[in-house]
Amino acid sequence: MSRCSPLWAVVLSAGACVESTGPGTLTDPAGVRSSLDAIDTVFTSPVARSAGAFLYGLPIPRPVGGAPLIPDSLLGKTLAFSCDSQRYVLTAQTGAPPHAVRLTLYQLASVGSILCPATAIGQLDLTDASTGDTTAVHATATGVGDGAAYLDYTIRHATADPPFAATAVGWVSDGQQRVDFQGAGHYAAALHSGITVIQLDDSAADAHATLNDSGYMGVDTWSDDVDLSFRHGGVTLGLSGAESWANTFMSWDEIVRVNSVPFAKVGGTAVPEGGQPTLTPPRRRARHPPARPRALTQRRRTSRGDRAVGDRPSVPS
């Protein structure tokens, strides 16, 4: 999920820029956008973003020699970020749950790094939830001062699962609205390629999304094959195809569908980073969408594409 560009914004821009009639017509783009915005608001809220809610597909390391997943030396302890060393360090702060390790959450810059001087906005508590042949971590996040719950999910890896695979089930909130999610991630042994399947449900907004993403990350390149769908009321929007980034240049080759009917083609080759794809309706002249807002599956990496938002500095063990 973290490797996808603002895909939903492309779909909605197509609805705004492309005139169409027939079974593939987007009849209520405003209603669809409202539902998508509700999900986007939750996942881009400061605490959820700082907690790295999208990184649940990362593999869980299995303890060596029967050791606990979280070292006993970290239980009941709080780690805080040091702007000097650019890493999390142990502190003498109290208040962490006795059976968990607490990481202080901070305001992030647009590229996902912690802003310094660091401003604490919440805390993430990690608990070993392993049982039998399943390695698991339970994560909960709360805000500073208000104590409101913003995140609650569990990452699991069973012995029978492929190496570098994990599943997750839980929910995320912006303090007012809650989105339930479940997903699975599977990385190759070299961790340069992976497959992710994600499902999101916001019953209050009648918003239901599913993403299948197969991606590869190189030194100065990444590429994704995506199949994204969103259901609101009686309308199902879809976006499928490929996109890539190479040394600051973007390329797209995707199709937007409304209720399974082709609606527009998303294209572009070697477009400078920050540029927009071209939306081409059937038998119509290509038109360009307006600037795209952050969306449900916004790519979160620096200008060199080498770090995803939510990636954390090293933590002492």
Rosetta silent file (secondary structure, phi, psi, omega in degrees, C-alpha in Angstrom):
SEQUENCE: MSRCSPLWAVVLSAGACVESTGPGTLTDPAGVRSSLDAIDTVFTSPVARSAGAFLYGLPIPRPVGGAPLIPDSLLGKTLAFSCDSQRYVLTAQTGAPPHAVRLTLYQLASVGSILCPATAIGQLDLTDASTGDTTAVHATATGVGDGAAYLDYTIRHATADPPFAATAVGWVSDGQQRVDFQGAGHYAAALHSGITVIQLDDSAADAHATLNDSGYMGVDTWSDDVDLSFRHGGVTLGLSGAESWANTFMSWDEIVRVNSVPFAKVGGTAVPEGGQPTLTPPRRRARHPPARPRALTQRRRTSRGDRAVGDRPSVPS
SCORE:     score description
SCORE:     0.000 S_00000001
   1 L     0.000  -36.510 -177.965    0.000    0.000    0.000 S_00000001
   2 L   -69.955  -12.037 -178.718    2.803    2.377    0.775 S_00000001
   3 L   -94.044    3.937 -175.209    4.135    2.047   -2.754 S_00000001
   4 L   -96.346  142.701  175.835    1.026    3.369   -4.521 S_00000001
   5 L   -77.315 -179.744 -177.839    0.619    6.885   -5.876 S_00000001
   6 L   -68.049   73.494 -172.627   -2.575    8.939   -5.323 S_00000001
   7 H   -65.391  -42.388 -177.363   -4.674    6.427   -7.248 S_00000001
   8 H   -64.641  -35.129  178.737   -8.069    7.506   -5.982 S_00000001
   9 H   -63.655  -33.350  176.512   -7.383   11.088   -6.960 S_00000001
  10 H   -64.125  -44.262  179.306   -6.763    9.885  -10.519 S_00000001
  11 H   -59.613  -46.734 -177.503  -10.144    8.131  -10.532 S_00000001
  12 H   -71.144  -34.122  175.717  -11.944   11.211   -9.252 S_00000001
  13 H   -64.109  -35.088  177.041  -10.065   13.517  -11.596 S_00000001
  14 H   -62.396  -40.522  178.758  -11.265   11.323  -14.442 S_00000001
  15 H   -64.850  -31.976 -178.421  -14.825   11.850  -13.273 S_00000001
  16 H   -81.610  -28.130 -171.759  -14.305   15.591  -13.218 S_00000001
  17 H  -103.142  -18.057 -173.014  -12.499   15.862  -16.549 S_00000001
  18 L  -109.160  125.657  174.533  -14.102   13.250  -18.771 S_00000001
  19 L   -89.049  133.795 -177.909  -17.538   13.587  -20.287 S_00000001
  20 L  -153.895  155.350  175.658  -19.203   10.224  -20.857 S_00000001
  21 L  -134.568  163.536  178.025  -22.616    8.645  -21.292 S_00000001
  22 L    99.954 -164.423 -173.126  -23.981    5.132  -21.012 S_00000001
  23 L   -66.604  -16.349  179.264  -23.348    2.346  -18.467 S_00000001
  24 L   -95.759   17.217 -177.425  -19.887    3.679  -17.652 S_00000001
  25 L   -80.419  134.057  173.939  -21.108    7.101  -16.534 S_00000001
  26 L   -86.797  101.498 -170.274  -20.095    8.359  -13.069 S_00000001
  27 L   -82.251  -22.147 -176.504  -23.447    9.803  -11.991 S_00000001
  28 L  -137.646   66.113 -178.754  -22.507   11.101   -8.518 S_00000001
  29 H   -61.586  -32.610 -179.636  -18.835   12.101   -8.405 S_00000001
  30 H   -65.127  -41.643  179.286  -19.480   14.465   -5.473 S_00000001
  31 H   -66.472  -40.880  178.141  -20.924   11.653   -3.354 S_00000001
  32 H   -64.754  -45.075  179.526  -18.088    9.309   -4.232 S_00000001
  33 H   -60.852  -39.551 -179.981  -15.489   11.979   -3.482 S_00000001
  34 H   -60.981  -42.514  179.391  -17.111   12.668   -0.101 S_00000001
  35 H   -67.364  -41.236  178.119  -16.857    8.994    0.856 S_00000001
  36 H   -65.534  -39.314  178.715  -13.262    8.756   -0.342 S_00000001
  37 H   -62.528  -34.479  179.394  -12.349   11.924    1.510 S_00000001
  38 H   -62.271  -43.582  177.805  -13.751   10.411    4.717 S_00000001
  39 H   -68.109  -44.198 -178.093  -11.343    7.476    4.448 S_00000001
  40 H   -60.327  -39.705 -179.693   -8.461    9.687    3.361 S_00000001
  41 H   -61.860  -38.925 -179.977   -8.998   11.996    6.336 S_00000001
  42 H   -66.021  -50.648 -173.701   -8.710    9.062    8.744 S_00000001
  43 H   -75.408  -18.098  177.885   -5.531    7.582    7.288 S_00000001
  44 L  -102.195    7.279  176.058   -3.780   10.922    6.859 S_00000001
  45 L   -64.806  149.368 -171.090   -4.603   12.149   10.377 S_00000001
  46 H   -54.944  -45.602 -176.436   -1.402   13.050   12.279 S_00000001
  47 H   -68.715  -45.199  179.751   -1.420   10.205   14.827 S_00000001
  48 H   -62.415  -41.641 -179.592   -2.323    7.468   12.315 S_00000001
  49 H   -66.349  -41.984  179.829    0.284    8.732    9.850 S_00000001
  50 H   -67.286  -32.559 -179.804    2.981    8.944   12.502 S_00000001
  51 L   -72.607  -10.896 -179.869    2.157    5.439   13.732 S_00000001
  52 L    68.004   45.597 -174.582    2.875    4.098   10.269 S_00000001
  53 H   -59.650  -20.105 -175.979   -0.529    2.417   10.016 S_00000001
  54 H   -88.778   -2.672 -173.034    0.173    1.318    6.441 S_00000001
  55 H   -93.689   18.522 -176.573    3.276   -0.701    7.223 S_00000001
  56 H   -66.122  -15.366  179.735    1.506   -3.787    8.557 S_00000001
  57 H   -77.807   -6.771 -179.387    2.689   -5.811    5.561 S_00000001
  58 L   -67.831  143.953 -177.952    6.292   -5.758    6.788 S_00000001
  59 L   -66.280  149.094  177.018    7.594   -9.160    7.940 S_00000001
  60 L   -98.210  123.280  179.423    7.738   -9.974   11.648 S_00000001
  61 L   -69.494  134.786  177.017   11.118  -11.349   12.751 S_00000001
  62 L   -81.780  134.094  179.196   10.854  -14.679   14.561 S_00000001
  63 L   -59.706  149.564 -179.396   12.607  -14.720   17.926 S_00000001
  64 L   -95.592  131.888  174.486   15.806  -16.772   18.092 S_00000001
  65 L    63.732   31.895  177.608   16.080  -19.673   20.498 S_00000001
  66 L    77.769    8.451  179.053   12.679  -19.195   22.086 S_00000001
  67 L   -68.463  154.832  178.847   13.430  -15.613   23.147 S_00000001
  68 L   -67.043  151.998  179.977   10.446  -13.241   23.491 S_00000001
  69 L   -62.066  -41.386  174.878    9.472  -11.164   20.469 S_00000001
  70 L  -107.443  118.308 -178.040    9.906   -7.986   22.528 S_00000001
  71 L   -54.667  140.805 -179.890   12.961   -8.186   24.810 S_00000001
  72 H   -56.643  -29.698 -178.105   12.123   -8.122   28.513 S_00000001
  73 H   -66.048  -16.289 -179.643   14.518   -5.185   28.886 S_00000001
  74 H   -99.751  -12.662 -177.600   12.101   -3.021   26.854 S_00000001
  75 L   -65.222  132.867 -178.998    8.855   -3.934   28.629 S_00000001
  76 L    78.027    4.014 -177.486    7.365   -1.006   30.507 S_00000001
  77 L  -103.823  157.594  178.185    9.878    1.340   28.888 S_00000001
  78 E  -116.733  131.277  176.150    9.333    4.393   26.666 S_00000001
  79 E  -106.274  138.155  179.112   11.456    5.199   23.635 S_00000001
  80 E  -126.310  155.786 -177.848   11.704    8.747   22.325 S_00000001
  81 E   -84.682  135.941  176.463   13.227   10.160   19.166 S_00000001
  82 E  -105.405  118.369  178.163   16.531   12.002   19.377 S_00000001
  83 L   -67.963  -24.555  179.552   17.007   14.717   16.781 S_00000001
  84 L   -71.351  -47.639 -177.499   20.751   14.597   17.472 S_00000001
  85 L   -93.833  -10.380 -178.363   21.228   10.896   16.717 S_00000001
  86 L    57.475   43.638  176.802   18.186   10.589   14.398 S_00000001
  87 E  -155.306  164.838  176.067   17.051    7.414   16.155 S_00000001
  88 E   -81.311  139.442 -179.531   14.822    6.231   18.974 S_00000001
  89 E  -132.314  153.713  176.763   16.501    5.931   22.378 S_00000001
  90 E   -68.413  143.837  178.940   15.456    4.600   25.768 S_00000001
  91 L  -127.006  174.631  176.806   14.250    7.190   28.253 S_00000001
  92 L   -95.867    9.526 -179.428   13.403    7.316   31.955 S_00000001
  93 L   -62.678  145.564  178.395    9.804    8.325   31.199 S_00000001
  94 L  -108.316  170.458  175.902    7.101    6.424   33.075 S_00000001
  95 L   110.442  -11.111  178.215    3.561    5.461   32.124 S_00000001
  96 L   -71.050  145.323  176.709    4.164    2.717   29.566 S_00000001
  97 L   -57.682  143.064 -174.951    2.108   -0.477   30.060 S_00000001
  98 L   -64.626  -23.369 -178.119    4.139   -3.071   32.004 S_00000001
  99 L  -108.527   20.744 -178.420    3.813   -5.708   29.246 S_00000001
 100 E  -139.287  163.582  170.101    4.464   -3.393   26.285 S_00000001
 101 E  -109.742  137.325 -175.680    7.117   -1.110   24.854 S_00000001
 102 E  -109.202  131.954  172.877    6.003    2.457   24.100 S_00000001
 103 E  -111.677  128.011  176.574    7.217    4.595   21.188 S_00000001
 104 E   -73.571  135.282  179.570    6.511    8.303   21.291 S_00000001
 105 E  -100.335  146.133 -173.681    4.847    9.581   18.097 S_00000001
 106 E  -131.213  162.049  173.234    5.765   12.918   16.556 S_00000001
 107 L   -63.399  136.028 -177.773    4.619   15.422   13.988 S_00000001
 108 E  -107.244  153.036  171.167    5.946   14.418   10.557 S_00000001
 109 L   -76.711  171.832 -176.614    7.205   16.419    7.607 S_00000001
 110 L   -61.905  -30.234 -179.249    5.490   15.994    4.239 S_00000001
 111 L   -86.968   -2.171  174.289    8.048   13.366    3.164 S_00000001
 112 L   103.340   -6.344  177.142    7.491   11.349    6.356 S_00000001
 113 L   -80.332  156.137  179.448   10.540   12.227    8.437 S_00000001
 114 E   -73.959  130.349  178.776   10.121   13.457   12.001 S_00000001
 115 L   -73.550  133.978  176.805   10.196   17.235   12.255 S_00000001
 116 L  -116.705  138.095    0.950   12.894   18.592   14.533 S_00000001
 117 L   -62.414  139.306 -172.202   12.655   19.975   17.125 S_00000001
 118 L   -70.979  134.927  177.427   10.374   16.985   17.725 S_00000001
 119 L  -116.657  113.976 -177.959    6.788   17.632   18.851 S_00000001
 120 E   -70.953  133.557  178.539    5.080   14.672   20.527 S_00000001
 121 E  -125.324   -6.426 -179.612    1.498   14.031   19.365 S_00000001
 122 E  -179.398 -172.767  176.717    0.855   10.528   20.654 S_00000001
 123 E  -143.133  143.470  179.581    2.225    7.178   21.730 S_00000001
 124 E  -114.330  119.411  179.641    2.305    3.738   20.126 S_00000001
 125 E  -102.780  126.812 -179.210    2.248    0.717   22.461 S_00000001
 126 E  -113.400  126.548 -178.028    3.521   -2.610   21.088 S_00000001
 127 E  -124.107  140.094  175.173    2.663   -5.877   22.854 S_00000001
 128 E   -73.110  113.253 -179.279    3.777   -9.418   22.113 S_00000001
 129 L  -111.546   24.506 -177.634    0.541  -11.215   21.161 S_00000001
 130 L   -67.126  142.966  177.064    2.177  -14.458   19.982 S_00000001
 131 E  -143.339  130.714  176.594    0.353  -17.728   20.593 S_00000001
 132 L    55.059 -121.166 -178.033    1.466  -21.261   19.769 S_00000001
 133 L   -94.404   17.305 -178.488    2.929  -21.332   16.261 S_00000001
 134 E  -116.362  124.004  173.469    1.894  -17.744   15.477 S_00000001
 135 E   -90.679  129.975 -174.442    4.146  -14.734   15.975 S_00000001
 136 E  -148.005  148.848  174.523    2.082  -11.584   16.540 S_00000001
 137 E  -126.540  129.781  175.653    2.346   -7.960   17.609 S_00000001
 138 E  -101.562  125.365 -177.620   -0.615   -5.953   18.941 S_00000001
 139 E  -117.038  132.272  173.882   -0.345   -2.216   18.296 S_00000001
 140 E  -133.334  143.594  179.984   -2.430    0.546   19.873 S_00000001
 141 E  -130.236  137.833  176.602   -1.998    4.298   19.513 S_00000001
 142 E  -130.603  160.488 -179.696   -3.406    7.132   21.606 S_00000001
 143 E   -87.090  161.431  176.767   -3.076   10.891   21.454 S_00000001
 144 L   -79.212  129.939  176.111   -1.162   13.134   23.814 S_00000001
 145 L    89.012  -53.418 -175.658   -3.381   14.848   26.380 S_00000001
 146 L   -84.971  -21.164  179.347   -6.768   13.606   25.171 S_00000001
 147 L    69.036    8.011 -178.645   -6.059    9.880   25.619 S_00000001
 148 L   -68.692  144.627  178.259   -8.273    9.127   22.602 S_00000001
 149 E   -84.659  129.427 -178.373   -7.660    5.832   20.777 S_00000001
 150 E  -116.444  -15.981 -174.157   -6.552    6.290   17.165 S_00000001
 151 E  -156.805  138.439  176.659   -5.280    2.874   16.170 S_00000001
 152 E  -155.078  108.257  178.336   -5.764   -0.754   17.181 S_00000001
 153 E  -154.482  163.359 -178.934   -4.538   -3.661   15.067 S_00000001
 154 E  -127.323  130.811  175.102   -2.620   -6.936   15.245 S_00000001
 155 E  -100.415  134.878 -177.387    0.059   -8.184   12.828 S_00000001
 156 E  -132.668  147.888  170.980    0.459  -11.966   12.597 S_00000001
 157 E  -141.324  116.636  178.922    2.799  -14.471   10.974 S_00000001
 158 E   -89.714  154.944  179.525    2.097  -18.198   11.357 S_00000001
 159 L   -57.875  -34.794 -179.190    4.748  -20.867   11.045 S_00000001
 160 L   -76.210  -11.868  179.985    2.873  -22.285    8.041 S_00000001
 161 L   -71.981  156.006  175.247    2.924  -18.905    6.258 S_00000001
 162 L   -61.940  155.674  175.116    5.540  -18.194    3.560 S_00000001
 163 L   -58.478  147.587  177.357    8.690  -16.423    4.767 S_00000001
 164 L    61.503   31.408  176.771    8.404  -12.627    4.950 S_00000001
 165 E  -115.241  150.750  178.059    4.586  -12.773    4.990 S_00000001
 166 E  -154.734  152.158  173.970    2.215  -11.109    7.441 S_00000001
 167 E  -123.293  158.285 -179.625   -1.486  -10.430    7.904 S_00000001
 168 E  -146.024  143.381  175.363   -3.185   -7.655    9.822 S_00000001
 169 E  -139.912  135.612  177.892   -6.668   -6.919   11.156 S_00000001
 170 E   171.098 -155.304  179.730   -7.776   -3.837   13.049 S_00000001
 171 E  -148.351  159.920  177.760   -9.035   -0.289   12.778 S_00000001
 172 E  -136.679  147.901 -175.937   -7.775    3.271   12.538 S_00000001
 173 E  -141.387  155.409  172.905   -9.501    6.523   13.527 S_00000001
 174 L  -100.309   12.853 -177.637   -8.970   10.261   13.328 S_00000001
 175 L    99.565  -15.141  179.582  -10.684   10.673   16.694 S_00000001
 176 L  -127.132  -43.428 -176.910  -14.141   10.991   15.158 S_00000001
 177 L  -118.505  142.970 -176.070  -14.513    8.460   12.352 S_00000001
 178 E  -116.667  138.495  175.521  -13.316    4.852   12.300 S_00000001
 179 E  -121.411  123.499  175.482  -12.190    2.711    9.353 S_00000001
 180 E   -84.562  144.248  178.592  -11.847   -1.066    9.737 S_00000001
 181 E  -144.709  154.346  171.448   -9.136   -2.767    7.712 S_00000001
 182 E  -146.825  149.312 -177.329   -7.640   -6.154    7.015 S_00000001
 183 E  -168.506  174.362  178.710   -4.822   -7.097    4.756 S_00000001
 184 E  -144.798  142.372  177.411   -1.886   -9.321    3.912 S_00000001
 185 E  -131.770  143.269 -179.693    1.610   -8.591    2.682 S_00000001
 186 E  -138.882  116.433 -179.818    4.231  -10.919    1.239 S_00000001
 187 E  -103.779  150.049  173.280    7.775   -9.789    0.483 S_00000001
 188 L   -71.294  165.812 -175.235   10.432  -11.597   -1.512 S_00000001
 189 L   -58.587  -35.194 -179.687   13.513  -12.770    0.330 S_00000001
 190 L   -82.500   -4.550  179.027   15.514   -9.726   -0.805 S_00000001
 191 L    62.554   19.694  176.750   12.640   -7.415    0.279 S_00000001
 192 L   -94.225  -14.698  179.699   12.795   -5.594   -3.085 S_00000001
 193 E  -137.871  153.352 -178.413    9.436   -6.879   -4.293 S_00000001
 194 E  -162.451  163.392  176.921    6.169   -7.658   -2.616 S_00000001
 195 E  -123.919  131.825 -178.456    2.465   -8.348   -2.974 S_00000001
 196 E  -130.458  136.861  174.095   -0.134   -6.600   -0.826 S_00000001
 197 E  -125.790  126.045 -173.983   -3.886   -7.104   -0.526 S_00000001
 198 E  -133.467  138.465  174.001   -5.858   -4.578    1.524 S_00000001
 199 E  -128.038  130.979  178.537   -9.536   -4.142    2.327 S_00000001
 200 E  -121.692  141.846  179.560  -10.991   -1.030    3.972 S_00000001
 201 E  -139.609  123.482  173.545  -14.531   -0.534    5.239 S_00000001
 202 E  -123.458   93.620 -175.004  -16.170    2.629    6.543 S_00000001
 203 L   -63.203  -36.690 -178.172  -19.819    1.725    7.116 S_00000001
 204 L   -61.951  -35.948 -179.289  -20.771    5.239    8.211 S_00000001
 205 L   -95.862    2.823 -175.636  -19.594    6.677    4.878 S_00000001
 206 L    50.607   49.724 -176.981  -20.777    3.631    2.875 S_00000001
 207 E  -123.008  125.921 -177.330  -17.208    3.332    1.602 S_00000001
 208 E  -138.671  122.513 -174.204  -15.590   -0.010    0.817 S_00000001
 209 E  -128.742  147.597  175.599  -12.212   -0.342   -0.883 S_00000001
 210 E  -137.662  133.410  179.268   -9.959   -3.185   -2.011 S_00000001
 211 E  -127.801  128.132  168.660   -6.401   -2.906   -3.305 S_00000001
 212 E  -113.402  120.378 -172.856   -4.239   -5.602   -4.895 S_00000001
 213 E  -132.774  125.371  174.469   -0.711   -4.306   -5.389 S_00000001
 214 E  -119.787  116.797 -171.870    2.360   -6.066   -6.761 S_00000001
 215 E  -131.522  159.881  176.497    5.435   -3.891   -6.628 S_00000001
 216 E  -135.417  135.625  179.685    9.178   -3.855   -7.132 S_00000001
 217 E  -120.527  123.460  174.997   11.661   -1.354   -5.679 S_00000001
 218 L  -105.666 -166.239 -178.674   15.116   -0.776   -7.110 S_00000001
 219 L   -66.156  -51.107  178.985   17.860    1.689   -6.178 S_00000001
 220 L  -125.519   28.552 -179.028   16.404    4.612   -8.141 S_00000001
 221 E  -144.533  155.228  164.486   13.274    2.934   -9.501 S_00000001
 222 E  -150.210  155.440  177.280    9.977    1.420   -8.444 S_00000001
 223 E  -145.017  150.505 -178.548    7.103   -0.107  -10.343 S_00000001
 224 E  -138.413  138.250  163.994    3.597   -1.251   -9.418 S_00000001
 225 E  -107.112  120.081 -172.762    0.882   -3.383  -10.949 S_00000001
 226 E  -123.618  150.567  172.124   -2.343   -2.331   -9.246 S_00000001
 227 E  -140.319  101.412 -171.287   -5.966   -3.379   -9.181 S_00000001
 228 E  -117.485  133.148  177.561   -7.947   -0.942   -7.062 S_00000001
 229 E  -135.712  149.971 -179.735  -11.710   -0.849   -6.531 S_00000001
 230 E  -140.826  128.702 -178.310  -14.031    1.333   -4.499 S_00000001
 231 E  -116.323  128.266  177.141  -17.728    0.736   -3.842 S_00000001
 232 E  -142.477  117.842 -176.980  -20.155    3.428   -2.723 S_00000001
 233 L    62.856 -128.706  179.829  -23.896    2.894   -3.014 S_00000001
 234 L   -97.714   13.041 -176.611  -24.589    1.260   -6.358 S_00000001
 235 E  -113.495  134.252  173.595  -21.371    2.455   -8.002 S_00000001
 236 E  -119.659  118.375  175.769  -18.063    0.581   -8.193 S_00000001
 237 E   -96.985  146.279  178.701  -15.017    2.492   -9.375 S_00000001
 238 E  -141.160  151.140  175.582  -11.907    0.685  -10.495 S_00000001
 239 E  -141.358  122.482 -179.249   -8.369    1.456  -11.529 S_00000001
 240 E  -139.864  150.571 -179.997   -6.039   -1.213  -12.916 S_00000001
 241 E   141.618 -152.735 -174.684   -2.749   -1.249  -14.752 S_00000001
 242 E  -130.771  151.290  172.782    0.863   -0.300  -14.171 S_00000001
 243 E  -147.888  156.475 -175.941    2.839    2.721  -13.079 S_00000001
 244 E  -150.959  160.709  177.776    6.521    3.312  -12.452 S_00000001
 245 E  -134.013  130.502  179.566    9.055    5.840  -11.189 S_00000001
 246 E  -141.975  108.435  174.435   12.624    6.071  -12.465 S_00000001
 247 L    50.634   52.619  175.429   15.078    8.732  -11.329 S_00000001
 248 L    80.192    6.963  178.655   12.386   11.419  -10.784 S_00000001
 249 E  -114.735  134.476 -178.957   10.280   10.493  -13.856 S_00000001
 250 E  -104.522  147.807  173.226    6.794    8.955  -13.637 S_00000001
 251 E  -138.199  145.073 -179.853    4.964    6.727  -16.148 S_00000001
 252 E  -133.879  145.880  171.175    1.356    5.435  -16.142 S_00000001
 253 E  -151.353   85.140 -171.416   -0.601    2.890  -18.167 S_00000001
 254 E  -138.014  160.123  178.766   -3.935    2.337  -16.412 S_00000001
 255 E  -122.516  131.432  172.749   -7.657    2.068  -17.093 S_00000001
 256 E   -94.322  133.592  178.020  -10.440    3.641  -15.012 S_00000001
 257 E  -125.894  145.890  172.945  -13.709    1.680  -14.931 S_00000001
 258 E  -119.497  117.810 -175.554  -17.189    2.518  -13.646 S_00000001
 259 L    50.313   46.143  176.036  -19.252   -0.575  -12.857 S_00000001
 260 L    72.445   -0.049  179.549  -16.738   -2.645  -14.874 S_00000001
 261 E   -96.960  128.009  178.684  -17.169   -0.466  -17.992 S_00000001
 262 E   -53.978  131.463 -173.769  -14.014    1.303  -19.303 S_00000001
 263 E  -116.619  -37.381 -179.529  -14.316    4.996  -18.473 S_00000001
 264 E  -165.287  155.814  174.722  -10.922    6.563  -19.207 S_00000001
 265 E  -104.598  132.801  176.980   -7.301    5.730  -19.902 S_00000001
 266 E  -102.957  116.681 -175.589   -4.605    7.052  -17.560 S_00000001
 267 E  -139.204  165.455  178.463   -1.353    7.489  -19.456 S_00000001
 268 E   160.244  139.971 -178.962    1.980    9.240  -19.460 S_00000001
 269 E  -129.926  126.641  176.975    5.609    8.396  -20.182 S_00000001
 270 E    52.463   49.223  177.397    8.672    9.871  -18.448 S_00000001
 271 E   -84.264  128.707  179.956    6.683   12.719  -16.859 S_00000001
 272 E   -54.186  141.981 -177.748    8.855   14.836  -14.510 S_00000001
 273 L   -53.391  133.092 -175.527    8.114   14.128  -10.837 S_00000001
 274 L    98.685  -15.844  176.849    5.192   16.256   -9.653 S_00000001
 275 L   -77.308  172.578 -175.514    3.579   16.227  -13.087 S_00000001
 276 L  -112.490  151.329  174.091    0.186   14.718  -13.821 S_00000001
 277 L   -73.701  168.493  176.787   -0.883   11.800  -16.012 S_00000001
 278 E  -100.073  133.098  177.798   -3.056   12.295  -19.068 S_00000001
 279 E  -104.725  120.865 -175.953   -6.701   11.161  -18.955 S_00000001
 280 E  -117.372  110.437  175.803   -8.052   10.097  -22.325 S_00000001
 281 L   -75.608  159.749  178.235  -11.791    9.427  -22.743 S_00000001
 282 L   -57.775  124.432  175.582  -12.914    7.113  -25.576 S_00000001
 283 L    58.889   26.704  177.023  -12.686    8.948  -28.916 S_00000001
 284 L  -125.534  160.625  178.643  -12.061   12.267  -27.171 S_00000001
 285 L   -68.903  141.214  179.260   -9.087   14.598  -26.976 S_00000001
 286 L   -61.919  140.397  177.123   -6.750   14.020  -24.017 S_00000001
 287 E  -131.998  156.786 -176.347   -7.267   16.360  -21.098 S_00000001
 288 L  -106.442  137.586 -179.696   -5.243   16.919  -17.954 S_00000001
 289 L   -76.636  162.072  173.965   -6.676   16.609  -14.445 S_00000001
 290 L   -69.656  171.912  178.332   -6.322   19.302  -11.805 S_00000001
 291 L   -55.326  140.308 -173.271   -3.707   18.982   -9.075 S_00000001
 292 L   -96.715  134.441  175.719   -4.358   15.844   -7.065 S_00000001
 293 L   -77.302  168.158  172.077   -4.909   15.835   -3.287 S_00000001
 294 L   -61.638  141.843 -175.714   -3.450   13.150   -1.030 S_00000001
 295 L  -130.230 -176.615 -173.182   -5.584   10.052   -1.316 S_00000001
 296 L   -50.550  -42.515 -174.874   -6.185    6.716    0.325 S_00000001
 297 L  -119.955   52.704 -176.706   -3.040    5.091   -1.013 S_00000001
 298 L   -67.307  134.413  174.862   -0.724    8.042   -1.389 S_00000001
 299 L   -66.914  133.275 -176.334    2.874    7.196   -2.196 S_00000001
 300 L  -123.553   87.821  178.701    4.928    8.190    0.738 S_00000001
 301 E  -149.613  165.643 -179.601    8.562    8.533   -0.159 S_00000001
 302 L   -75.919  176.809 -177.162   11.208   11.172   -0.523 S_00000001
 303 L   -63.412  -19.587  177.680   12.166   12.809   -3.804 S_00000001
 304 L   -97.772    0.679  172.633   14.707   10.021   -4.386 S_00000001
 305 L    69.761   25.399 -173.534   12.132    7.348   -3.702 S_00000001
 306 L  -112.291    8.462  176.410   14.227    5.553   -1.089 S_00000001
 307 L  -154.229  134.639 -178.593   12.086    5.775    2.016 S_00000001
 308 E   -92.506  149.202  177.579    8.402    5.304    2.716 S_00000001
 309 L   -61.333  136.194 -177.881    6.395    7.466    5.079 S_00000001
 310 L    95.855  -17.481  174.610    6.132    5.784    8.444 S_00000001
 311 L   -59.901  131.634 -173.542    9.530    4.063    8.037 S_00000001
 312 L  -102.844  149.217  171.100   11.087    4.408   11.410 S_00000001
 313 L   -62.845  165.836 -176.986   14.664    5.088   12.438 S_00000001
 314 L   -63.221  148.249 -179.353   16.366    2.148   14.131 S_00000001
 315 L  -118.609  132.585 -179.559   15.193    1.158   17.589 S_00000001
 316 L   -66.465  147.630  178.103   17.572   -0.341   20.157 S_00000001
 317 L  -111.866    0.000    0.000   16.869   -3.902   21.222 S_00000001
